[in-house]
Amino acid sequence: MKSGSYEMDSSPLLDLERLGEDVPLLEGIRTTRAIRRLGNGPVPLGLIRKVVEAGTFAPSGGNRQPWIYVAVTGEEDKAWFAERYREVFSAYIAPARQAAQSPDYPAAKRRNMESAIYLAEHMHEVPVLLFVAGWKRRGEPQHQALYPSIQNVLLACRAVGLGACITSLHLAFGAEVDRRLGLSEDRPTAAMLPIGWPLIPYKRPVRRSVDECLFYERYKGG
Ligand SMILES: Cc1cc2nc3c(=O)[nH]c(=O)nc-3n(C[C@H](O)[C@H](O)[C@H](O)COP(=O)(O)O)c2cc1C
């Protein structure tokens, strides 16, 4: 599928109803990874609606469904956000950059670092910055109530062929972001998912084996 060859809203080349409906669930789960290398071809807003709708099927405490999604596509807003994200990111990634100078730095960590750097450098070009906010409860942000919904959105992106990733570094300037998005203090953002057409394929990510994580009856690890 060629990016940039369809309109933002009416998508003559994409059947939004059917797109992504045939990916087997477990295969989709096993091949969803952080995709930060994203093309700048437009993403139909109907498709954003579809992946966010998957997010609304998540469980939440008391079925309160506290999620709020704000999809940002405007150039000025993306540039504003990208500039601030890059500043926080460059401080965050500095120790890894330093460590990666060693030839012994693990290849998987190096790839992850390079992809995070790529995203930071191209954040302003990402077609959609999808902010996830939620109602506070008893004065506290409820990030745990949002993450099942966020994961559903990532899986739906995988199903329809979009690339996406969780980011949370903007929490360092979260109040500023929230004000700009029109979110009141009792509805803070928890994460931001950059979404676009992937420049790299979906595939199985590097993970610890289940046999290291699963125990029967008692924990027997160290
Ligand atoms: C809570 C959370 C916060 C994250 N924040 C960021 C972030 O700010 N920037 C970023 O590039 N990646 C961020 N990530 C993505 C992780 O680095 C990524 O999911 C992890 O390295 C696994 O990548 P993989 O699925 O490609 O193996 C975050 C992930 C989680 C779960």
The ligand as a MOL file (V3000), in Angstrom:
LIG
                    3D

  0  0  0     0  0            999 V3000
M  V30 BEGIN CTAB
M  V30 COUNTS 31 33 0 0 0
M  V30 BEGIN ATOM
M  V30 1 C 5.1340 2.9710 29.9400 0
M  V30 2 C 5.9870 3.0680 28.7100 0
M  V30 3 C 6.6000 4.2740 28.4020 0
M  V30 4 C 7.3910 4.3950 27.2580 0
M  V30 5 N 7.9230 5.6250 26.9330 0
M  V30 6 C 8.6330 5.7510 25.7820 0
M  V30 7 C 9.1030 7.0360 25.3590 0
M  V30 8 O 8.8730 8.0610 26.0050 0
M  V30 9 N 9.7950 7.1180 24.2040 0
M  V30 10 C 10.0380 6.0130 23.4230 0
M  V30 11 O 10.6920 6.1580 22.3580 0
M  V30 12 N 9.6070 4.7860 23.7900 0
M  V30 13 C 8.9090 4.6330 24.9400 0
M  V30 14 N 8.4050 3.3970 25.2870 0
M  V30 15 C 8.5850 2.2430 24.3720 0
M  V30 16 C 9.5130 1.1690 24.9120 0
M  V30 17 O 10.8430 1.6020 24.8560 0
M  V30 18 C 9.3060 -0.0830 24.0500 0
M  V30 19 O 7.9830 -0.4900 24.1970 0
M  V30 20 C 10.2310 -1.2010 24.4880 0
M  V30 21 O 11.5510 -0.8580 24.2790 0
M  V30 22 C 9.9360 -2.4960 23.7110 0
M  V30 23 O 10.0950 -2.2710 22.3320 0
M  V30 24 P 9.8110 -3.4540 21.2920 0
M  V30 25 O 8.3580 -3.8220 21.4320 0
M  V30 26 O 10.0890 -2.8630 19.9220 0
M  V30 27 O 10.7240 -4.5600 21.6510 0
M  V30 28 C 7.6120 3.2630 26.4220 0
M  V30 29 C 6.9750 2.0430 26.7480 0
M  V30 30 C 6.1660 1.9400 27.8700 0
M  V30 31 C 5.4720 0.6380 28.1600 0
M  V30 END ATOM
M  V30 BEGIN BOND
M  V30 1 1 1 2
M  V30 2 1 2 3
M  V30 3 2 2 30
M  V30 4 2 3 4
M  V30 5 1 4 5
M  V30 6 1 4 28
M  V30 7 2 5 6
M  V30 8 1 6 7
M  V30 9 1 6 13
M  V30 10 2 7 8
M  V30 11 1 7 9
M  V30 12 1 9 10
M  V30 13 2 10 11
M  V30 14 1 10 12
M  V30 15 2 12 13
M  V30 16 1 13 14
M  V30 17 1 14 15
M  V30 18 1 14 28
M  V30 19 1 15 16
M  V30 20 1 16 17
M  V30 21 1 16 18
M  V30 22 1 18 19
M  V30 23 1 18 20
M  V30 24 1 20 21
M  V30 25 1 20 22
M  V30 26 1 22 23
M  V30 27 1 23 24
M  V30 28 2 24 25
M  V30 29 1 24 26
M  V30 30 1 24 27
M  V30 31 2 28 29
M  V30 32 1 29 30
M  V30 33 1 30 31
M  V30 END BOND
M  V30 END CTAB
M  END
